[in-house]
Amino acid sequence: MSGLPGGALREALVDVGAIEDNVRHLRRLTESEVIAVVKADGYGHGAVRSAAAALAGGATRIGVSDTTEALALRRGGIDAPIVAWLHAPGADFAEAAAQGIELGISSLDQLQRAAAAASADRPVAVHLKLETGLSRNGIAPEDYRVVFAEAARLERIGRVRVVALFSHLSNASADEDRAALRAFEEGVGAAASLGLAPPLRHIAATHAAIDLPESRLGCVRIGIGIYGLSPFDDRSSADLGLRPAMTLRGTVAAVRRVPPGKGVSYGYDYRTERDTTLALVPLGYADGVPRQASGAGPVVIGGRRHRVAGRIAMDQFVVDVGDAPVAVGDEVVLFGDPTLGMPSATEWADAAATINYEIVTRIGPRVPRRQVTQ
Ligand SMILES: *Cc1c(COP(=O)(O)O)cnc(C)c1O
């Protein structure tokens, strides 16, 4: 019996060296400044450690969804510029402004509330977000003139500092993304004509940053890529020069030898076909293992690949390992770096009809994250 360190049932190893290397690689590839996106607890990897690793790899700014996430990073010791772009209606930006958090601004109302949070000696840094096709937030083209004029006025009186114009792409196709880029350039032109000349423009997330060079604009916002995962269906992490940062693993909690015809897990969706060994893996959908991947998700035990047998339950699932010499305490890897023989997060995503983003982001709070550097 070996088991995981500290007798743990399950853990997610987070290789911060991989995050650092991935950022370095993407900076070189895109020849652009990198805003490292660590929303949703760093896509499940831990926001503070992901931000610190990204900054060590050369990122110059951190991106998150909301100011609660931004303030948690400040409290965690991240003192680099941080931008947050999704706000509650009527949000009060006082604390964010006091902590020097930069605000993504999608409306006149948000702009005015940002300005109201400025202190006498410190304007609030804003990134004006333009709607260019995605139909989410962002200033609509018909509102450009009014919002840009107000931003220019607030900048002149020292209430805001416009550091960027930005938008976000659909990745529907290269042509759709080019059309959004043209819409963005029109917005940039309109802003310039009203006296705004911010130092930064950013529109590309991982997909476009890699695949659509004209979208880089000298500054890219990278999420999934810094964690070493591919946003493409047809290219792996290794194809992109990236290394997956997370390994999800557990320890075999029980084994039993059973005869043919034995039902396995709720509903007996799976029945054994011969004398075989069943191994119990102590991770379930409460831990983010998607129930949708019942009967399909891959694992590696002792260097051999197996699949989930039957339904994934809240806390556990069963693997039929045949005659493989599996014992209680053996390590079970659900996903990690496929170049090291592990299944990939993308295989789990395929098994659950979702995307790798959702697999890593939904790893549950019961799974301890352990930071490693390889
Ligand atoms: C999540 C997010 C990103 C990062 O996207 P990836 O595909 O993970 O690189 C960038 N910009 C915005 C606005 C986002 O919401």
The ligand as an ORCA input file, in Angstrom:
! r2SCAN-3c Opt
* xyz 0 1
  C     -12.265     34.140    -19.816
  C     -11.896     35.298    -20.652
  C     -10.665     35.330    -21.323
  C      -9.715     34.153    -21.386
  O     -10.177     33.257    -22.367
  P      -9.357     31.941    -22.744
  O     -10.108     31.350    -23.870
  O      -9.391     31.076    -21.526
  O      -7.989     32.366    -23.101
  C     -10.317     36.497    -21.987
  N     -11.149     37.556    -22.005
  C     -12.355     37.549    -21.401
  C     -13.230     38.757    -21.474
  C     -12.788     36.418    -20.718
  O     -13.989     36.413    -20.127
*
